[in-house]
Structures are given as C-alpha cells and as structure tokens.
C-alpha cells in the first residue's frame, strides 16, 4: 500500500524505508521528499479503491456449491474445469 501510494504521487520516486515509521523514509536519486500526511492520505485513497472493488472480486467466483460440483466432475472425468474457472477469476482480478 505504501509503495503504491508513493508511486501514485510521484511515479519516479526512489526511496527506502527501514522499519514501520513513515518518517524514516530515505529519499534516493534526487527524489523530492513527500510529506508524510500526503502519503497517508494517498494510502487511504488506495485502500478505499481496493475495498470498493472487494464485492466485485468476491462475486466473480462461482458459488461454493458450483465449485464443489466442478471438482467432483473433474475428478470423475479427468478434466480441469474448476482449476480453469479459478485461474480465470484470479487473472481477471489481480490483487492490489
């Protein structure tokens, strides 16, 4: 989340962070420091965007009953219907 937030503010930002404290960011290669409050605000925006899409990500998967049925038939028939369905959802909806 932190890296995404900083790169949304400055896509070319170069930095390192040792520990958890945002005040300990070391700006590299001439990157102008970004105010911690600006980073925190952008992190909140990134999290809100991710959270807003959670329902959409969850709804992409077939129901548990359908998934179990797919697995049963895959086992009987030697097919990969369930794996293919799950792989498609994951590729269509990568994590943030």
Beta strands, then each sheet from edge to edge (+ up, - down):
strand 1: 15-17
strand 2: 25-27
sheet 1: 1+ 2-
end
